[in-house]
Protein backbone atom coordinates (compact mmCIF):
# COMPACT_ATOMS: atom_id res chain seq x y z
CA UNK A 1 0.00 0.00 0.00
CA UNK A 2 1.11 3.55 -0.74
CA UNK A 3 0.37 6.94 0.80
CA UNK A 4 -2.44 8.93 -0.89
CA UNK A 5 -1.32 11.66 -3.28
CA UNK A 6 -3.01 14.36 -1.21
CA UNK A 7 -0.87 13.40 1.80
CA UNK A 8 2.27 13.51 -0.32
CA UNK A 9 1.26 16.91 -1.70
CA UNK A 10 0.68 18.19 1.83
CA UNK A 11 4.06 16.85 2.92
CA UNK A 12 5.74 18.51 -0.06
CA UNK A 13 4.02 21.79 0.78
CA UNK A 14 5.15 21.60 4.42
CA UNK A 15 8.71 21.28 3.18
CA UNK A 16 8.39 24.18 0.72
CA UNK A 17 6.92 26.33 3.50
CA UNK A 18 9.72 25.29 5.90
CA UNK A 19 7.19 23.87 8.35
CA UNK A 20 9.65 21.24 9.53
CA UNK A 21 7.76 20.09 12.60
CA UNK A 22 4.51 19.60 10.74
CA UNK A 23 6.37 17.81 7.95
CA UNK A 24 8.20 15.41 10.27
CA UNK A 25 5.02 14.67 12.21
CA UNK A 26 3.26 13.78 8.96
CA UNK A 27 6.12 11.58 7.73
CA UNK A 28 6.08 9.65 11.00
CA UNK A 29 2.33 9.12 10.67
CA UNK A 30 2.57 8.03 7.05
CA UNK A 31 5.51 5.70 7.60
CA UNK A 32 3.62 3.88 10.34
CA UNK A 33 0.84 3.23 7.82
CA UNK A 34 2.94 2.85 4.65
CA UNK A 35 6.40 1.65 5.68
CA UNK A 36 7.26 0.52 2.14
CA UNK A 37 6.47 3.80 0.39
CA UNK A 38 9.83 5.06 -0.83
CA UNK A 39 8.37 8.46 -1.71
CA UNK A 40 7.62 9.17 1.95
CA UNK A 41 11.08 7.98 2.98
CA UNK A 42 12.63 10.30 0.38
CA UNK A 43 10.66 13.33 1.56
CA UNK A 44 11.51 12.47 5.16
CA UNK A 45 15.19 12.36 4.24
CA UNK A 46 15.00 15.69 2.41
CA UNK A 47 13.39 17.36 5.41
CA UNK A 48 16.06 15.97 7.74
CA UNK A 49 18.69 17.25 5.28
CA UNK A 50 17.03 20.68 5.30
CA UNK A 51 17.40 20.89 9.08
CA UNK A 52 20.99 19.60 8.81
CA UNK A 53 20.23 16.33 10.61
CA UNK A 54 22.58 14.43 8.31
CA UNK A 55 22.62 11.07 10.06
CA UNK A 56 18.83 10.72 10.11
CA UNK A 57 18.65 12.06 6.56
CA UNK A 58 21.14 9.46 5.35
CA UNK A 59 19.17 6.63 6.96
CA UNK A 60 15.90 7.77 5.40
CA UNK A 61 17.40 8.36 1.96
CA UNK A 62 19.23 5.03 1.93
CA UNK A 63 15.96 3.31 2.85
CA UNK A 64 14.18 5.18 0.07
CA UNK A 65 16.88 4.11 -2.36
CA UNK A 66 16.04 0.46 -1.71
CA UNK A 67 12.40 1.10 -2.61
CA UNK A 68 12.44 3.64 -5.46
CA UNK A 69 14.94 5.40 -7.73
CA UNK A 70 15.97 8.55 -5.88
CA UNK A 71 15.25 11.92 -7.46
CA UNK A 72 18.24 14.04 -8.46
CA UNK A 73 17.64 16.34 -5.49
CA UNK A 74 17.54 13.39 -3.11
CA UNK A 75 20.77 12.00 -4.59
CA UNK A 76 22.47 15.33 -3.99
CA UNK A 77 21.14 15.37 -0.43
CA UNK A 78 22.55 11.88 0.08
CA UNK A 79 25.91 13.08 -1.23
CA UNK A 80 25.81 15.85 1.40
CA UNK A 81 25.14 13.24 4.09
CA UNK A 82 28.08 11.12 2.97
CA UNK A 83 30.35 14.18 2.93
CA UNK A 84 29.40 15.08 6.49
CA UNK A 85 30.11 11.48 7.50
CA UNK A 86 33.60 11.75 5.99
CA UNK A 87 32.81 9.48 3.03
CA UNK A 88 34.11 11.99 0.51
CA UNK A 89 34.82 9.59 -2.36
CA UNK A 90 31.25 8.32 -2.33
CA UNK A 91 29.89 11.87 -2.19
CA UNK A 92 32.09 12.82 -5.16
CA UNK A 93 30.91 9.79 -7.14
CA UNK A 94 27.28 10.82 -6.71
CA UNK A 95 27.95 14.43 -7.71
CA UNK A 96 29.91 13.41 -10.80
CA UNK A 97 27.16 10.96 -11.77
CA UNK A 98 24.58 13.74 -11.52
CA UNK A 99 26.67 16.06 -13.70
CA UNK A 100 26.64 13.46 -16.46
CA UNK A 101 22.84 13.34 -16.62
CA UNK A 102 21.25 14.85 -19.74
CA UNK A 103 18.11 16.25 -18.12
CA UNK A 104 19.44 17.58 -14.83
CA UNK A 105 17.31 20.34 -13.31
CA UNK A 106 19.12 23.67 -13.98
CA UNK A 107 18.82 24.83 -10.36
CA UNK A 108 20.76 21.78 -9.17
CA UNK A 109 23.83 22.41 -11.32
CA UNK A 110 25.41 25.24 -9.27
CA UNK A 111 24.70 23.34 -6.05
CA UNK A 112 26.47 20.24 -7.37
CA UNK A 113 29.45 22.24 -8.60
CA UNK A 114 29.70 23.98 -5.23
CA UNK A 115 29.66 20.63 -3.40
CA UNK A 116 32.43 19.28 -5.63
CA UNK A 117 34.64 22.29 -4.88
CA UNK A 118 34.18 21.69 -1.15
CA UNK A 119 35.11 18.02 -1.34
CA UNK A 120 38.74 16.93 -0.92
CA UNK A 121 40.33 14.53 -3.37
CA UNK A 122 40.36 11.76 -0.77
CA UNK A 123 39.32 10.99 2.77
CA UNK A 124 42.88 11.55 3.96
CA UNK A 125 43.20 15.18 2.88
CA UNK A 126 40.43 16.69 4.94
CA UNK A 127 38.75 15.66 8.13
CA UNK A 128 35.03 15.73 8.83
CA UNK A 129 35.49 18.74 11.12
CA UNK A 130 37.45 20.61 8.43
CA UNK A 131 34.67 19.94 5.93
CA UNK A 132 32.13 21.43 8.29
CA UNK A 133 34.19 24.55 8.97
CA UNK A 134 34.64 25.15 5.25
CA UNK A 135 30.99 26.19 5.14
CA UNK A 136 29.86 29.78 5.84
CA UNK A 137 29.09 30.86 9.40
CA UNK A 138 25.98 29.28 10.80
CA UNK A 139 22.81 31.29 10.29
CA UNK A 140 20.01 31.88 12.76
CA UNK A 141 17.88 29.38 10.88
CA UNK A 142 20.62 26.77 11.14
CA UNK A 143 20.84 27.21 14.92
CA UNK A 144 17.06 26.98 15.27
CA UNK A 145 16.81 23.88 13.08
CA UNK A 146 19.65 22.30 15.01
CA UNK A 147 17.80 22.96 18.27
CA UNK A 148 14.72 21.22 16.87
CA UNK A 149 16.78 18.20 15.88
CA UNK A 150 18.52 18.12 19.28
CA UNK A 151 15.15 18.10 21.00
CA UNK A 152 13.93 15.31 18.73
CA UNK A 153 16.84 13.00 19.57
CA UNK A 154 16.96 13.86 23.28
CA UNK A 155 19.81 16.33 23.88
CA UNK A 156 19.95 18.07 27.30
CA UNK A 157 17.58 21.01 27.56
CA UNK A 158 20.37 23.51 28.23
CA UNK A 159 21.97 22.65 24.87
CA UNK A 160 18.68 23.13 23.06
CA UNK A 161 17.97 26.41 24.83
CA UNK A 162 21.44 27.71 23.94
CA UNK A 163 20.90 27.06 20.22
CA UNK A 164 17.52 28.83 20.18
CA UNK A 165 18.94 31.80 22.09
CA UNK A 166 21.70 32.03 19.50
CA UNK A 167 19.09 32.03 16.73
CA UNK A 168 17.25 34.86 18.50
CA UNK A 169 20.50 36.80 18.91
CA UNK A 170 21.24 36.52 15.18
CA UNK A 171 17.66 37.30 14.09
CA UNK A 172 15.89 39.20 16.88
CA UNK A 173 13.11 40.24 14.49
CA UNK A 174 12.03 36.63 13.88
CA UNK A 175 8.87 35.99 15.87
CA UNK A 176 8.95 32.24 15.25
CA UNK A 177 12.22 31.81 17.15
CA UNK A 178 10.87 33.55 20.25
CA UNK A 179 7.69 31.51 20.07
CA UNK A 180 9.80 28.38 19.71
CA UNK A 181 11.84 29.20 22.80
CA UNK A 182 8.75 30.04 24.84
CA UNK A 183 7.13 26.80 23.73
CA UNK A 184 10.23 24.77 24.51
CA UNK A 185 10.49 26.24 28.00
CA UNK A 186 6.82 25.41 28.50
CA UNK A 187 7.51 21.78 27.57
CA UNK A 188 10.21 21.54 30.25
CA UNK A 189 7.94 23.06 32.92
CA UNK A 190 9.38 26.58 32.63
CA UNK A 191 6.36 28.21 30.97
CA UNK A 192 6.38 31.30 33.19
CA UNK A 193 10.01 31.90 32.27
CA UNK A 194 9.16 31.38 28.61
CA UNK A 195 6.42 34.01 28.83
CA UNK A 196 8.98 36.83 28.84
CA UNK A 197 9.94 36.03 25.25
CA UNK A 198 6.40 36.51 23.92
CA UNK A 199 4.94 38.94 26.43
CA UNK A 200 5.18 41.82 23.94
CA UNK A 201 3.76 39.93 20.97
CA UNK A 202 1.02 42.11 19.47
CA UNK A 203 -2.52 40.86 18.97
CA UNK A 204 -2.19 41.75 15.28
CA UNK A 205 0.87 39.52 14.96
CA UNK A 206 -0.95 36.66 16.66
CA UNK A 207 -3.90 37.10 14.29
CA UNK A 208 -1.55 36.60 11.33
CA UNK A 209 0.15 33.40 12.50
CA UNK A 210 -0.33 30.40 10.22
CA UNK A 211 1.45 27.72 12.28
CA UNK A 212 -0.98 25.74 14.43
CA UNK A 213 1.90 24.23 16.41
CA UNK A 214 3.12 27.74 17.26
CA UNK A 215 -0.32 28.69 18.47
CA UNK A 216 -0.58 25.58 20.62
CA UNK A 217 2.70 26.53 22.29
CA UNK A 218 1.57 30.10 22.84
CA UNK A 219 -1.73 28.99 24.38
CA UNK A 220 0.16 27.06 27.07
CA UNK A 221 2.58 29.91 27.69
CA UNK A 222 -0.10 32.60 27.96
CA UNK A 223 -2.11 30.37 30.28
CA UNK A 224 0.92 30.07 32.54
CA UNK A 225 1.61 33.82 32.29
CA UNK A 226 -2.00 34.78 33.03
CA UNK A 227 -2.19 36.83 29.83
CA UNK A 228 -5.92 36.59 29.11
CA UNK A 229 -6.05 38.88 26.06
CA UNK A 230 -3.30 37.10 24.17
CA UNK A 231 -4.62 33.71 25.22
CA UNK A 232 -8.04 34.50 23.72
CA UNK A 233 -6.40 35.84 20.57
CA UNK A 234 -4.44 32.59 20.16
CA UNK A 235 -7.53 30.46 20.74
CA UNK A 236 -9.49 32.46 18.18
CA UNK A 237 -6.71 32.28 15.59
CA UNK A 238 -6.28 28.55 16.14
CA UNK A 239 -9.99 28.01 15.58
CA UNK A 240 -9.86 30.11 12.38
CA UNK A 241 -7.05 27.95 10.98
CA UNK A 242 -8.86 24.72 11.87
CA UNK A 243 -12.02 25.92 10.15
CA UNK A 244 -10.07 27.02 7.07
CA UNK A 245 -8.33 23.64 6.92
CA UNK A 246 -11.66 21.84 7.29
CA UNK A 247 -13.25 23.91 4.54
CA UNK A 248 -10.27 23.22 2.32
CA UNK A 249 -10.64 19.48 2.86
CA UNK A 250 -14.35 19.68 2.05
CA UNK A 251 -13.57 21.59 -1.14
CA UNK A 252 -11.04 18.95 -2.17
CA UNK A 253 -13.57 16.20 -1.58
CA UNK A 254 -16.11 17.93 -3.77
CA UNK A 255 -14.11 17.40 -6.96
MARPA-830543 format. One line per 2 residues: number of its first residue (from 0); their letters; for each residue x, y, z of N, C-alpha, C. Coordinates in steps of 0.1 Angstrom, whole numbers. Last residue first. Layout:
<nodes>
NUM	a	X,Y,Z,X,Y,Z,X,Y,Z  ...
</nodes>
This chain:
<nodes>
254	xx	-145,176,-56,-141,174,-70,-142,160,-74  -150,177,-29,-161,179,-38,-158,177,-52
252	xx	-127,174,-14,-136,162,-16,-147,164,-26  -118,200,-14,-110,189,-22,-119,177,-24
250	xx	-136,212,3,-136,216,-11,-129,206,-20  -130,199,26,-143,197,20,-143,201,6
248	xx	-105,209,31,-106,195,29,-120,192,22  -111,236,34,-103,232,23,-104,218,20
246	xx	-126,235,58,-132,239,45,-125,235,33  -105,227,75,-117,218,73,-124,222,60
244	xx	-88,249,74,-83,236,69,-95,227,66  -106,268,84,-101,270,71,-96,257,65
242	xx	-109,258,110,-120,259,102,-116,261,87  -82,260,119,-89,247,119,-101,247,109
240	xx	-79,288,118,-71,279,110,-77,266,108  -98,296,138,-99,301,124,-91,292,114
238	xx	-87,285,161,-100,280,156,-102,284,141  -64,300,163,-63,286,161,-76,280,156
236	xx	-75,325,168,-67,323,156,-66,308,153  -87,321,193,-95,325,182,-88,322,169
234	xx	-64,314,209,-75,305,207,-84,308,195  -50,338,207,-44,326,202,-55,315,199
232	xx	-68,356,220,-64,358,206,-58,346,199  -68,345,245,-80,345,237,-77,347,222
230	xx	-41,351,252,-46,337,252,-59,336,243  -41,378,252,-33,371,242,-37,356,241
228	xx	-58,383,274,-61,389,261,-53,381,250  -46,370,296,-59,366,291,-61,371,277
226	xx	-19,358,308,-22,368,298,-35,365,291  -8,341,326,-20,348,330,-24,359,321
224	xx	13,324,320,16,338,323,4,346,327  0,300,314,9,301,325,12,315,330
222	xx	-14,309,291,-21,304,303,-12,305,315  7,315,275,-1,326,280,-10,322,291
220	xx	17,289,271,26,299,277,17,310,282  -4,276,258,2,271,271,9,281,278
218	xx	-6,292,235,-17,290,244,-13,285,258  19,288,222,16,301,228,4,300,238
216	xx	17,262,213,27,265,223,23,278,230  -4,265,195,-6,256,206,4,259,217
214	xx	8,282,177,-3,287,185,-6,278,197  27,265,166,31,277,173,20,282,182
212	xx	10,247,153,19,242,164,24,254,172  -1,262,133,-10,257,144,-1,253,156
210	xx	9,290,118,14,277,123,6,273,135  2,315,110,-3,304,102,1,290,107
208	xx	-6,346,124,1,334,125,-6,323,117  -21,369,126,-16,366,113,-7,353,113
206	xx	-28,373,152,-39,371,143,-34,367,129  -3,380,163,-10,367,167,-20,363,156
204	xx	-1,406,154,9,395,150,3,381,152  -22,418,167,-22,417,153,-13,407,148
202	xx	-13,416,193,-25,409,190,-26,408,174  23,414,197,10,421,195,-1,412,191
200	xx	43,403,223,38,399,210,24,406,208  54,406,247,52,418,239,46,415,225
198	xx	58,381,257,49,389,264,46,402,256  76,362,248,64,365,239,54,375,246
196	xx	95,359,266,99,360,252,88,364,243  83,356,291,90,368,288,94,370,274
194	xx	74,329,291,64,340,288,71,353,285  93,312,301,92,314,286,83,326,282
192	xx	88,313,327,100,319,323,99,322,308  64,299,327,64,313,332,76,320,328
190	xx	72,274,318,64,282,310,64,297,314  89,252,324,94,266,326,86,276,318
188	xx	85,225,317,79,231,329,86,244,333  93,220,292,102,215,303,98,222,316
186	xx	74,233,276,75,218,276,84,212,287  81,259,280,68,254,285,69,239,286
184	xx	104,261,265,105,262,280,92,258,287  93,258,240,102,248,245,103,249,260
182	xx	78,281,237,71,268,237,80,257,243  98,300,238,88,300,248,81,287,249
180	xx	112,293,215,118,292,228,108,292,239  92,297,195,98,284,197,105,282,211
178	xx	88,324,198,77,315,201,82,301,203  113,332,189,109,335,202,97,327,207
176	xx	112,323,162,122,318,172,119,321,186  90,337,151,90,322,153,100,317,162
174	xx	98,363,148,89,360,159,89,345,161  128,378,143,120,366,139,111,362,150
172	xx	144,399,151,131,402,145,122,390,142  168,388,158,159,392,169,145,396,164
170	xx	188,368,148,177,373,141,166,377,151  209,362,166,212,365,152,201,371,144
168	xx	195,358,189,205,368,189,208,372,175  179,336,182,173,349,185,183,360,185
166	xx	199,317,179,191,320,167,184,334,170  208,315,205,217,320,195,209,324,182
164	xx	185,305,217,189,318,221,199,324,211  186,279,205,175,288,202,179,303,205
162	xx	210,269,217,209,271,202,198,280,198  203,269,244,214,277,239,214,279,224
160	xx	183,250,245,180,264,248,191,273,243  197,227,240,187,231,231,184,246,233
158	xx	214,226,262,220,227,249,210,232,239  195,223,283,204,235,282,210,237,269
156	xx	184,198,278,176,210,276,184,223,275  203,173,261,200,181,273,193,194,270
154	xx	187,156,233,198,163,239,194,170,252  168,140,218,170,139,233,182,145,239
152	xx	160,142,192,168,130,196,172,130,210  145,165,193,139,153,187,147,141,192
150	xx	163,185,202,151,181,210,146,168,206  180,185,180,185,181,193,174,177,202
148	xx	162,195,160,168,182,159,173,177,172  159,221,171,147,212,169,152,198,168
146	xx	185,231,170,178,230,183,166,220,182  188,232,142,197,223,150,190,221,164
144	xx	171,252,136,168,239,131,176,228,139  184,274,148,171,270,153,167,256,148
142	xx	208,274,135,208,272,149,195,267,154  199,280,109,206,268,111,206,265,126
140	xx	187,305,112,179,294,109,186,281,112  210,320,117,200,319,128,191,307,125
138	xx	238,303,103,228,313,103,219,311,115  273,298,106,260,293,108,250,304,109
136	xx	295,308,80,291,309,94,276,304,95  300,285,52,299,298,58,294,297,73
134	xx	323,256,55,310,262,51,309,276,58  345,245,65,346,252,52,334,258,48
132	xx	338,232,88,342,245,90,344,252,77  332,206,77,321,214,83,325,229,84
130	xx	357,198,69,347,199,59,336,208,65  370,196,94,374,206,84,364,209,74
128	xx	356,174,105,355,187,111,359,198,102  365,154,88,350,157,88,349,171,94
126	xx	395,163,71,387,157,81,373,161,81  413,158,42,404,167,49,396,159,59
124	xx	427,138,30,432,152,29,424,162,37  417,113,31,429,116,40,433,130,39
122	xx	397,109,14,393,110,28,405,114,36  405,131,-14,404,118,-8,400,120,7
120	xx	401,156,-24,403,145,-34,402,132,-27  373,172,-7,387,169,-9,389,158,-19
118	xx	346,194,-17,351,180,-13,366,179,-16  340,218,-26,342,217,-12,348,203,-8
116	xx	335,214,-53,346,223,-49,350,221,-34  312,199,-51,324,193,-56,337,201,-52
114	xx	293,218,-43,297,206,-34,310,200,-38  292,234,-65,297,240,-52,301,229,-43
112	xx	281,217,-84,294,222,-86,300,228,-73  256,214,-72,265,202,-74,279,207,-75
110	xx	246,240,-74,247,233,-61,257,222,-61  245,245,-101,254,252,-93,256,246,-79
108	xx	225,224,-108,238,224,-113,248,232,-105  199,227,-99,208,218,-92,222,219,-96
106	xx	185,243,-117,188,248,-104,198,240,-95  181,226,-139,191,237,-140,195,242,-126
104	xx	180,191,-136,173,203,-133,183,215,-132  193,171,-162,194,176,-148,187,189,-147
102	xx	193,154,-184,181,162,-181,181,167,-166  216,140,-186,212,148,-197,202,158,-193
100	xx	242,136,-162,228,133,-166,224,144,-177  267,141,-152,266,135,-165,252,133,-170
98	xx	262,151,-127,267,161,-137,266,154,-151  257,128,-112,246,137,-115,250,147,-126
96	xx	282,117,-110,272,110,-118,260,119,-122  294,136,-94,299,134,-108,289,127,-116
94	xx	280,131,-70,279,144,-77,284,143,-92  287,105,-65,273,108,-67,272,121,-75
92	xx	314,107,-61,309,98,-71,295,102,-75  316,123,-39,321,128,-52,315,120,-63
90	xx	306,106,-19,299,119,-22,303,124,-36  326,87,-20,312,83,-23,304,96,-27
88	xx	347,102,-10,348,96,-24,334,92,-29  340,110,16,341,120,5,341,114,-9
86	xx	327,104,42,328,95,30,329,103,17  322,120,63,336,118,60,338,108,48
84	xx	297,127,68,301,115,75,316,111,72  294,148,51,294,151,65,298,139,73
82	xx	292,133,27,304,142,29,305,145,44  268,119,30,281,111,30,293,120,32
80	xx	251,141,29,251,132,41,264,125,41  255,150,3,258,158,14,260,150,27
78	xx	245,127,-11,259,131,-12,264,140,-1  218,130,-4,225,119,1,240,121,0
76	xx	213,153,-19,211,154,-4,219,142,2  216,143,-45,225,153,-40,224,154,-25
74	xx	194,125,-44,208,120,-46,218,130,-41  173,143,-42,175,134,-31,189,128,-32
72	xx	175,156,-67,176,163,-55,180,154,-43  169,134,-84,182,140,-85,185,148,-72
70	xx	152,107,-66,152,119,-75,166,125,-74  160,72,-65,160,85,-59,159,97,-69
68	xx	138,46,-73,149,54,-77,149,68,-71  127,29,-42,124,36,-55,137,42,-60
66	xx	138,13,-22,124,11,-26,121,18,-39  163,19,-15,160,5,-17,146,2,-22
64	xx	161,46,-12,169,41,-24,167,26,-26  149,48,13,142,52,1,148,46,-12
62	xx	172,42,29,160,33,29,151,36,16  188,64,23,192,50,19,181,40,19
60	xx	171,84,34,174,84,20,179,70,15  172,77,61,159,78,54,161,77,39
58	xx	199,79,67,192,66,70,179,66,62  205,105,61,211,95,54,204,82,55
56	xx	189,119,80,187,121,66,193,109,58  202,112,103,188,107,101,185,108,86
54	xx	227,125,98,226,111,101,212,105,98  220,152,94,226,144,83,225,129,86
52	xx	201,176,98,202,163,106,207,152,97  196,200,86,210,196,88,211,184,98
50	xx	171,204,77,174,209,91,188,204,96  173,192,52,170,207,53,174,212,67
48	xx	175,165,59,187,172,53,185,188,54  150,161,68,161,160,77,173,167,72
46	xx	137,164,43,134,174,54,145,173,65  148,143,29,150,157,24,147,167,35
44	xx	138,121,43,152,124,42,155,138,38  110,124,38,115,125,52,130,128,52
42	xx	110,120,10,107,133,16,111,135,30  118,93,10,126,103,4,123,117,9
40	xx	97,80,24,111,80,30,120,91,24  77,86,6,76,92,20,90,92,26
38	xx	86,70,-15,84,85,-17,83,92,-4  85,44,-7,98,51,-8,97,66,-10
36	xx	66,27,14,65,38,4,78,46,3  65,9,34,73,5,21,71,16,10
34	xx	50,18,55,64,17,57,72,13,44  24,33,60,29,29,46,45,27,47
32	xx	19,38,86,8,32,78,14,26,65  42,49,95,36,39,103,26,31,95
30	xx	46,69,76,55,57,76,50,46,85  27,88,83,26,80,70,34,68,70
28	xx	37,97,108,23,91,107,22,82,94  61,107,100,61,97,110,47,89,109
26	xx	53,127,82,61,116,77,61,104,87  40,145,100,33,138,90,40,126,84
24	xx	62,154,116,50,147,122,42,139,112  77,166,96,82,154,103,71,146,110
22	xx	59,188,89,64,178,80,69,165,86  57,202,113,45,196,107,49,185,97
20	xx	84,209,116,78,201,126,65,194,121  89,225,93,97,212,95,89,203,105
18	xx	79,243,71,72,239,83,77,225,87  88,254,48,97,253,59,90,250,72
16	xx	73,252,26,69,263,35,78,263,47  82,229,14,84,242,7,82,254,16
14	xx	73,211,34,87,213,32,90,226,25  45,213,31,51,216,44,66,219,42
12	xx	43,204,5,40,218,8,46,222,21  49,177,8,57,185,-1,55,200,2
10	xx	27,170,24,41,169,29,50,177,21  6,174,6,7,182,18,21,182,24
8	xx	13,155,-13,13,169,-17,13,178,-5  10,132,2,23,135,-3,23,150,-7
6	xx	-18,134,7,-9,134,18,5,138,13  -27,131,-19,-30,144,-12,-21,145,0
4	xx	-20,105,-27,-13,117,-33,-15,130,-25  -16,82,1,-24,89,-9,-17,102,-14
2	xx	10,58,2,4,69,8,-4,76,-3  3,23,-6,11,36,-7,3,47,-2
0	x	8,-12,0,0,0,0,9,13,0
</nodes>
